[in-house]
Amino acid sequence: MATIKEIKEQLASIDSLDDTFFKDLLTDQRSGVQQAIKQRQKQIQAERAENERLERMLFYEKMLYEQGCQAIAGIDEVGRGPLAGPVVAAAVILPPNCKIRGLDDSKKIPKSKHETIYNDIVKNAVAIGLGIKSNHVIDQINIYEATKLAMLEALRTLSVQPQHLLIDAMELSTDLPQTSLIKGDAKSLSIAAASIVAKVTRDRMMAAYDREFPGYGFVQNAGYGTKEHLKGLQERGVTPIHRQSFEPIKSITSQ
């Protein structure tokens, strides 16, 4: 009779709930075996659900594949709402039908997993481009226009020319064919990948700013108007990375 360890090793190689090995083990009354069966079945069900979710998020990409587009760039930004720091955009081209486990809208992914998924994107991506517009640019032309410029910069820095763009809720001034998707980072894996790349890039920048300008909690709040951030403004004043066109910065600087 096989040991429980040997059975667990064999179960680990099974990827179908219909595998006959599960039926063969039904007569094995050892609690360790039955527990191992349930655990592996649960894992397979989770893997199947994740694969189906990723398939749904390739819906727009697959339509473009059928039209002959292979190089599809997902474009997204992070940092439109904070009181401090830049707006960061990313453009990501993934290989056709590429599925990265756990990839989703960055707001739905625990921050503890951002770096891991970011590394998976970097490892798999055909090309990645970044666009960064400072708080000074934001103050000069407004956040909406600065966001578009950051996206166009991300597009220009791609090492591969995309055949089509999937953009999160924006339209860009470019001759390239494009599709704007509301909440696109939850509907397209390409846009979701761009969302994560932009998020991790900006979070790293804000962590560096936190060391340069301590007391505002930039490493925790990424420049958003949290209680700690507002307290820092009250006690320490405005820093060079604060957006002076945003309230309450605008009121503070006009006093």
Residue frames relative to the residue before (quaternion, step in Angstrom):
aa qw qx qy qz dx dy dz
M 1.0000 0.0000 0.0000 0.0000 0.00 0.00 0.00
A 0.4882 -0.6736 0.4767 0.2840 3.55 -0.94 0.92
T 0.4795 -0.6487 0.5041 0.3084 3.54 -1.12 0.66
I 0.6448 -0.5112 0.3883 0.4149 3.58 -1.27 0.33
K 0.6171 0.5462 -0.3430 0.4508 3.58 1.04 -0.74
E 0.6664 0.4961 -0.3023 0.4674 3.59 0.93 -0.89
I 0.6378 0.5214 -0.3211 0.4671 3.57 1.03 -0.78
K 0.6368 0.5234 -0.3257 0.4632 3.60 0.97 -0.82
E 0.6467 0.5188 -0.3178 0.4600 3.58 0.99 -0.82
Q 0.6663 0.4847 -0.3020 0.4796 3.58 1.01 -0.80
L 0.6270 0.5380 -0.3311 0.4559 3.59 1.03 -0.76
A 0.6252 0.5669 -0.3349 0.4190 3.57 1.05 -0.78
S 0.6820 0.4826 -0.2853 0.4697 3.60 1.16 -0.56
I 0.5932 0.5722 -0.3563 0.4402 3.60 1.28 -0.16
D 0.0760 -0.8215 0.5646 0.0237 3.58 -0.89 0.91
S 0.6826 0.4275 -0.2962 0.5134 3.59 1.22 0.37
L 0.4629 -0.6824 0.4950 0.2739 3.56 -0.97 0.88
D 0.6568 0.5174 -0.3000 0.4592 3.59 1.22 -0.38
D 0.3918 0.7330 -0.4796 0.2814 3.57 1.25 0.00
T 0.5080 -0.6868 0.4372 0.2811 3.58 -0.87 0.98
F 0.5257 0.6447 -0.4153 0.3682 3.59 1.18 -0.40
F 0.5975 0.5573 -0.3632 0.4478 3.59 1.11 -0.65
K 0.6619 0.4989 -0.3007 0.4718 3.60 0.97 -0.87
D 0.6339 0.5498 -0.3241 0.4369 3.55 1.02 -0.81
L 0.7107 0.4730 -0.2538 0.4547 3.56 1.11 -0.71
L 0.4465 0.7247 -0.4366 0.2914 3.59 1.26 -0.19
T 0.6949 0.4758 -0.2719 0.4657 3.58 1.08 -0.70
D 0.5589 0.5839 -0.3944 0.4371 3.59 1.29 -0.19
Q 0.2252 -0.8383 0.4886 0.0886 3.56 -0.28 1.29
R 0.4335 0.6972 -0.4779 0.3124 3.61 1.19 -0.01
S 0.4957 -0.6884 0.4443 0.2882 3.58 -0.79 1.03
G 0.6175 0.5593 -0.3387 0.4371 3.57 1.09 -0.69
V 0.6469 0.5085 -0.3074 0.4779 3.55 1.08 -0.77
Q 0.6743 0.4938 -0.2986 0.4609 3.56 0.86 -0.94
Q 0.6350 0.5154 -0.3244 0.4753 3.57 1.05 -0.71
A 0.6471 0.5185 -0.3117 0.4639 3.58 1.02 -0.82
I 0.6159 0.5416 -0.3379 0.4616 3.59 1.08 -0.77
K 0.6838 0.4878 -0.2903 0.4584 3.59 0.81 -0.99
Q 0.6470 0.5302 -0.3182 0.4462 3.55 0.99 -0.85
R 0.6894 0.4718 -0.2871 0.4687 3.58 0.92 -0.94
Q 0.6265 0.5312 -0.3394 0.4585 3.60 1.01 -0.74
K 0.6400 0.5193 -0.3152 0.4706 3.56 1.03 -0.83
Q 0.6418 0.5222 -0.3158 0.4644 3.59 1.01 -0.82
I 0.6572 0.5075 -0.3106 0.4627 3.58 0.94 -0.88
Q 0.6419 0.5192 -0.3184 0.4659 3.58 0.99 -0.82
A 0.6538 0.5031 -0.3089 0.4733 3.59 1.01 -0.82
E 0.6496 0.5116 -0.3118 0.4681 3.57 1.01 -0.81
R 0.6426 0.5150 -0.3183 0.4696 3.57 1.02 -0.79
A 0.6564 0.5099 -0.3057 0.4644 3.59 0.96 -0.87
E 0.6523 0.5049 -0.3123 0.4712 3.57 1.00 -0.81
N 0.6441 0.5168 -0.3223 0.4629 3.58 0.99 -0.80
E 0.6500 0.5062 -0.3129 0.4725 3.59 1.01 -0.80
R 0.6289 0.5281 -0.3320 0.4641 3.60 1.04 -0.76
L 0.6695 0.4938 -0.2939 0.4707 3.56 0.94 -0.91
E 0.6051 0.5492 -0.3457 0.4613 3.58 1.08 -0.70
R 0.6506 0.5113 -0.3116 0.4672 3.58 0.96 -0.86
M 0.6977 0.4667 -0.2743 0.4693 3.58 1.03 -0.75
L 0.6271 0.4853 -0.3451 0.5022 3.58 1.31 0.09
F 0.3063 0.7988 -0.4767 0.2020 3.59 1.32 0.14
Y 0.7278 0.4228 -0.2502 0.4785 3.60 0.74 -1.03
E 0.6155 0.5372 -0.3446 0.4624 3.58 1.06 -0.71
K 0.6725 0.5068 -0.3078 0.4428 3.60 0.88 -0.89
M 0.6083 0.5363 -0.3543 0.4656 3.58 1.07 -0.64
L 0.6792 0.4772 -0.2821 0.4811 3.56 1.03 -0.81
Y 0.5808 0.5606 -0.3757 0.4553 3.61 1.09 -0.63
E 0.6624 0.5185 -0.2993 0.4503 3.57 0.96 -0.89
Q 0.6757 0.4640 -0.2831 0.4979 3.58 1.21 -0.48
G 0.6248 -0.5748 0.3233 0.4179 3.57 1.28 0.10
C 0.5313 0.6143 -0.4183 0.4067 3.60 1.26 0.14
Q 0.1130 -0.8017 0.5856 0.0394 3.55 -0.76 1.06
A 0.7304 0.3613 -0.2060 0.5418 3.57 1.05 -0.82
I 0.0771 0.8046 -0.5749 0.1275 3.56 -0.07 1.36
A 0.1871 -0.7989 0.5653 0.0842 3.56 -0.69 1.11
G 0.2232 -0.7333 0.6295 0.1275 3.53 -0.87 1.03
I 0.0767 -0.8092 0.5824 0.0108 3.59 -0.86 0.92
D 0.1316 0.7733 -0.6099 0.1127 3.57 -0.93 0.95
E 0.2604 -0.7574 0.5798 0.1494 3.54 -1.31 0.33
V 0.1480 -0.7408 0.6459 0.1100 3.50 -1.38 0.31
G 0.7614 0.4226 -0.2785 0.4050 3.54 -1.05 0.75
R 0.3466 0.7403 -0.5148 0.2584 3.59 1.04 0.61
G 0.7626 0.4482 -0.2070 0.4180 3.59 1.01 -0.76
P 0.5609 0.6449 -0.4053 0.3245 3.66 1.05 -0.48
L 0.5150 -0.6326 0.4910 0.3058 3.53 -1.31 0.37
A 0.7911 0.2030 -0.0900 0.5699 3.57 1.23 -0.40
G 0.7369 0.4284 -0.3113 0.4201 3.51 -1.28 0.48
P 0.6335 -0.5670 0.3887 0.3551 3.56 -1.33 0.17
V 0.3916 -0.5957 0.6041 0.3560 3.49 -1.39 -0.10
V 0.1368 -0.8045 0.5773 0.0295 3.58 -0.87 0.99
A 0.0906 -0.7834 0.6143 0.0283 3.55 -0.92 0.98
A 0.1150 -0.7770 0.6150 0.0690 3.55 -1.21 0.57
A 0.1479 -0.7356 0.6534 0.1006 3.51 -1.25 0.62
V 0.0226 -0.8183 0.5729 -0.0407 3.58 -0.73 1.06
I 0.1293 -0.7522 0.6419 0.0743 3.54 -0.98 0.94
L 0.1457 -0.7855 0.5985 0.0605 3.58 -0.63 1.14
P 0.5790 -0.5508 0.4434 0.4059 3.62 -1.14 0.38
P 0.6386 -0.5307 0.3743 0.4128 3.62 -1.10 0.53
N 0.8613 0.0871 -0.1101 0.4883 3.53 -1.04 0.97
C 0.3294 0.7542 -0.5040 0.2621 3.57 1.19 0.47
K 0.0686 -0.7852 0.6153 0.0122 3.56 -0.88 1.00
I 0.0886 -0.7826 0.6160 0.0149 3.54 -0.74 1.12
R 0.4248 -0.7369 0.4652 0.2453 3.56 -0.45 1.22
G 0.8077 0.2643 -0.2154 0.4810 3.53 -0.97 0.94
L 0.5218 0.6477 -0.4173 0.3662 3.59 1.24 -0.25
D 0.1801 0.7518 -0.6034 0.1957 3.53 -0.83 1.12
D 0.7240 -0.3131 0.3338 0.5160 3.52 -1.32 -0.24
S 0.5172 -0.6830 0.4134 0.3084 3.60 -0.72 1.07
K 0.6263 0.5490 -0.3416 0.4355 3.60 1.12 -0.59
K 0.6786 0.4794 -0.2875 0.4765 3.60 1.21 -0.38
I 0.6518 0.5109 -0.3077 0.4684 3.57 1.25 -0.26
P 0.5002 -0.6412 0.4786 0.3310 3.63 -0.84 0.87
K 0.5654 -0.6331 0.4060 0.3385 3.56 -0.92 0.89
S 0.5988 0.5902 -0.3535 0.4101 3.57 1.12 -0.64
K 0.7156 0.4332 -0.2465 0.4894 3.59 1.20 -0.46
H 0.4283 0.7369 -0.4461 0.2729 3.60 1.26 -0.17
E 0.6914 0.4940 -0.2913 0.4395 3.57 0.81 -1.02
T 0.6420 0.5299 -0.3265 0.4477 3.59 0.98 -0.83
I 0.6926 0.4543 -0.2794 0.4856 3.57 0.87 -0.94
Y 0.5834 0.5663 -0.3597 0.4578 3.58 1.10 -0.69
N 0.6729 0.4946 -0.2941 0.4649 3.59 0.89 -0.95
D 0.6310 0.5208 -0.3310 0.4701 3.60 1.05 -0.72
I 0.6336 0.5210 -0.3276 0.4688 3.59 1.03 -0.77
V 0.6598 0.5086 -0.3046 0.4617 3.58 0.88 -0.96
K 0.6626 0.5170 -0.3000 0.4513 3.58 0.99 -0.84
N 0.7689 0.3914 -0.1902 0.4684 3.59 1.00 -0.82
A 0.5847 0.6457 -0.3687 0.3245 3.59 1.06 -0.69
V 0.4718 -0.6329 0.5412 0.2898 3.53 -1.21 0.65
A 0.7821 -0.1286 0.1122 0.5994 3.57 1.02 -0.85
I 0.1063 -0.7709 0.6261 0.0490 3.54 -1.22 0.67
G 0.0477 -0.7884 0.6129 0.0200 3.58 -0.94 0.91
L 0.1780 -0.7876 0.5839 0.0838 3.56 -1.13 0.72
G 0.0592 -0.7688 0.6354 0.0416 3.53 -1.19 0.67
I 0.0326 -0.8110 0.5831 -0.0337 3.58 -0.78 1.03
K 0.0345 -0.7816 0.6229 -0.0011 3.55 -0.86 1.02
S 0.4325 -0.7498 0.4532 0.2129 3.54 -0.69 1.18
N 0.6828 -0.4621 0.3746 0.4241 3.52 -1.34 0.14
H 0.6054 0.5602 -0.3555 0.4396 3.60 1.14 -0.60
V 0.6460 0.4964 -0.3116 0.4890 3.58 1.00 -0.82
I 0.6215 0.5441 -0.3298 0.4571 3.57 1.00 -0.86
D 0.6754 0.4934 -0.2925 0.4635 3.58 0.93 -0.89
Q 0.6705 0.5216 -0.2964 0.4364 3.57 1.06 -0.74
I 0.8468 0.1850 -0.0503 0.4962 3.59 0.81 -0.97
N 0.5203 -0.6340 0.3660 0.4398 3.63 1.38 -0.05
I 0.6546 -0.5767 0.3382 0.3529 3.55 -1.18 0.65
Y 0.6284 0.5469 -0.3510 0.4275 3.60 0.99 -0.73
E 0.6968 0.4546 -0.2739 0.4825 3.58 0.86 -0.96
A 0.6269 0.5322 -0.3356 0.4595 3.58 1.05 -0.72
T 0.6192 0.5410 -0.3329 0.4616 3.57 1.08 -0.74
K 0.6564 0.5005 -0.3147 0.4685 3.59 0.93 -0.84
L 0.6472 0.5105 -0.3233 0.4647 3.59 0.97 -0.79
A 0.6380 0.5198 -0.3258 0.4654 3.59 1.01 -0.79
M 0.6506 0.5088 -0.3145 0.4679 3.59 1.00 -0.81
L 0.6580 0.5004 -0.3114 0.4686 3.59 0.96 -0.83
E 0.6243 0.5238 -0.3287 0.4773 3.58 1.09 -0.71
A 0.6313 0.5215 -0.3287 0.4705 3.59 0.98 -0.82
L 0.6459 0.5210 -0.3092 0.4646 3.55 1.01 -0.84
R 0.6759 0.5044 -0.2948 0.4492 3.60 0.91 -0.90
T 0.7120 0.4716 -0.2694 0.4451 3.59 1.04 -0.69
L 0.4299 0.6723 -0.4825 0.3611 3.60 1.25 0.14
S 0.4052 -0.7222 0.5094 0.2338 3.58 -0.99 0.83
V 0.7200 0.3241 -0.2050 0.5784 3.58 1.32 -0.23
Q 0.4155 -0.7101 0.5093 0.2525 3.57 -0.90 0.92
P 0.3139 -0.7650 0.5264 0.1977 3.62 -0.59 1.05
Q 0.4226 -0.6900 0.5307 0.2525 3.55 -1.25 0.55
H 0.7916 0.0308 -0.0020 0.6103 3.57 1.22 -0.48
L 0.2672 -0.7602 0.5740 0.1458 3.55 -1.16 0.69
L 0.1272 -0.7243 0.6715 0.0911 3.54 -1.13 0.80
I 0.0382 -0.8422 0.5349 -0.0552 3.56 -0.38 1.27
D 0.4330 -0.6965 0.5107 0.2581 3.53 -1.01 0.84
A 0.8725 -0.2088 0.0908 0.4323 3.55 -0.50 1.33
M 0.6616 0.4495 -0.3323 0.4998 3.59 1.08 0.62
E 0.2096 -0.7202 0.6369 0.1781 3.53 -1.34 0.33
L 0.2098 -0.8113 0.5401 0.0778 3.55 -0.84 1.02
S 0.4788 -0.6504 0.5125 0.2916 3.54 -1.20 0.63
T 0.4054 0.6702 -0.5140 0.3497 3.55 0.07 1.35
D 0.5144 -0.6509 0.4663 0.3070 3.55 -1.18 0.58
L 0.5263 0.6397 -0.4153 0.3759 3.59 1.22 -0.25
P 0.5269 -0.6109 0.4751 0.3515 3.62 -1.03 0.71
Q 0.0032 0.8207 -0.5694 0.0464 3.57 -0.92 0.87
T 0.1577 -0.7450 0.6404 0.0995 3.50 -1.33 0.53
S 0.2136 -0.7693 0.5920 0.1102 3.57 -0.78 1.07
L 0.0848 -0.8099 0.5805 0.0030 3.57 -0.77 1.08
I 0.3678 -0.6998 0.5661 0.2335 3.57 -0.76 1.03
K 0.8181 0.0185 -0.0942 0.5670 3.57 -0.81 1.09
G 0.1212 0.8570 -0.4884 0.1109 3.53 1.07 0.85
D 0.6176 0.5630 -0.3571 0.4172 3.60 1.10 -0.59
A 0.6783 0.4272 -0.2913 0.5221 3.59 1.29 -0.18
K 0.7065 0.4596 -0.2442 0.4797 3.60 1.29 -0.15
S 0.7859 0.2420 -0.1039 0.5595 3.59 1.16 -0.55
L 0.4542 -0.6908 0.4913 0.2740 3.57 -0.88 0.96
S 0.6187 0.5488 -0.3488 0.4407 3.59 1.06 -0.69
I 0.6754 0.4633 -0.2896 0.4953 3.58 0.95 -0.86
A 0.6207 0.5405 -0.3412 0.4540 3.59 1.00 -0.78
A 0.6339 0.5219 -0.3280 0.4671 3.58 1.02 -0.79
A 0.6474 0.5048 -0.3135 0.4773 3.58 1.00 -0.82
S 0.6141 0.5615 -0.3335 0.4432 3.57 1.06 -0.78
I 0.6803 0.4805 -0.2843 0.4749 3.59 0.90 -0.91
V 0.6530 0.5119 -0.3212 0.4565 3.60 0.90 -0.89
A 0.6641 0.4906 -0.3046 0.4749 3.59 0.93 -0.87
K 0.6552 0.5342 -0.3050 0.4386 3.57 0.95 -0.92
V 0.6923 0.4661 -0.2846 0.4717 3.59 0.79 -0.99
T 0.6309 0.5377 -0.3301 0.4516 3.59 0.99 -0.85
R 0.7019 0.4573 -0.2749 0.4718 3.58 0.85 -0.96
D 0.6281 0.5355 -0.3439 0.4477 3.61 0.97 -0.77
R 0.6371 0.5167 -0.3275 0.4689 3.59 1.03 -0.75
M 0.6386 0.5206 -0.3202 0.4676 3.58 1.01 -0.80
M 0.6859 0.4815 -0.2901 0.4621 3.58 0.93 -0.91
A 0.5948 0.5456 -0.3622 0.4661 3.59 1.15 -0.55
A 0.6430 0.5018 -0.3164 0.4843 3.58 1.07 -0.75
Y 0.6405 0.5127 -0.3191 0.4745 3.59 1.03 -0.77
D 0.5988 0.5684 -0.3576 0.4365 3.59 1.10 -0.66
R 0.6569 0.4892 -0.3071 0.4846 3.57 1.06 -0.71
E 0.6769 0.4882 -0.2843 0.4718 3.56 1.09 -0.75
F 0.7921 0.1443 -0.0518 0.5908 3.56 1.06 -0.81
P 0.0588 -0.8335 0.5492 0.0162 3.62 0.35 1.20
G 0.6827 0.5218 -0.3561 0.3673 3.51 -1.29 0.42
Y 0.6835 0.4572 -0.2837 0.4933 3.58 1.30 -0.06
G 0.4289 -0.7311 0.4350 0.3040 3.57 1.28 -0.21
F 0.2016 0.8313 -0.5015 0.1292 3.58 1.14 0.55
V 0.6362 0.5397 -0.3432 0.4315 3.60 1.03 -0.69
Q 0.7029 0.4222 -0.2669 0.5064 3.59 1.16 -0.55
N 0.8110 0.3202 -0.1496 0.4663 3.60 0.81 -0.97
A 0.3393 -0.7795 0.4698 0.2379 3.60 1.31 -0.08
G 0.7275 -0.4470 0.2393 0.4623 3.58 1.13 0.58
Y 0.5008 0.6399 -0.4376 0.3850 3.59 1.27 -0.05
G 0.5966 -0.6424 0.3808 0.2940 3.55 -1.22 0.61
T 0.0824 0.8127 -0.5662 0.1102 3.56 0.55 1.16
K 0.7041 -0.4469 0.3400 0.4346 3.55 -1.33 0.19
E 0.6559 0.5109 -0.3071 0.4631 3.58 0.97 -0.88
H 0.6504 0.5208 -0.3119 0.4566 3.57 0.97 -0.87
L 0.6775 0.4902 -0.2896 0.4656 3.59 0.87 -0.96
K 0.6193 0.5278 -0.3349 0.4751 3.58 1.09 -0.71
G 0.6342 0.5319 -0.3166 0.4633 3.58 1.04 -0.83
L 0.6347 0.5250 -0.3224 0.4664 3.58 1.01 -0.79
Q 0.6671 0.5133 -0.2934 0.4532 3.53 0.96 -0.91
E 0.7546 0.4086 -0.2065 0.4700 3.56 0.95 -0.92
R 0.8092 0.2990 -0.1181 0.4918 3.57 0.99 -0.84
G 0.4823 -0.6814 0.4307 0.3428 3.57 1.22 -0.33
V 0.6876 -0.4918 0.3711 0.3842 3.53 -1.38 -0.09
T 0.2919 -0.7505 0.5692 0.1660 3.58 -1.01 0.86
P 0.6659 -0.5059 0.3597 0.4139 3.61 -1.25 0.18
I 0.6946 0.4603 -0.3021 0.4630 3.64 1.15 -0.30
H 0.4949 0.6521 -0.4417 0.3671 3.61 1.22 0.10
R 0.4378 -0.6889 0.5222 0.2471 3.54 -1.14 0.79
Q 0.2754 -0.8194 0.4832 0.1388 3.55 -0.28 1.27
S 0.6165 0.5226 -0.3556 0.4694 3.59 1.24 -0.12
F 0.6281 0.5170 -0.3261 0.4815 3.59 1.32 -0.09
E 0.3903 -0.6753 0.5684 0.2620 3.56 -1.17 0.64
P 0.5843 -0.1564 -0.7932 -0.0711 1.56 -2.15 1.35
I 0.3523 0.7530 -0.4959 0.2509 3.63 1.24 0.13
K 0.6389 0.5563 -0.3189 0.4250 3.56 0.93 -0.95
S 0.6889 0.4660 -0.2833 0.4775 3.58 0.90 -0.87
I 0.6300 0.5424 -0.3341 0.4441 3.59 1.01 -0.79
T 0.7254 0.4484 -0.2493 0.4589 3.59 0.84 -0.97
S 0.6660 0.5057 -0.3111 0.4515 3.58 1.19 -0.40
Q 0.5103 0.6596 -0.4158 0.3626 3.57 1.28 -0.13
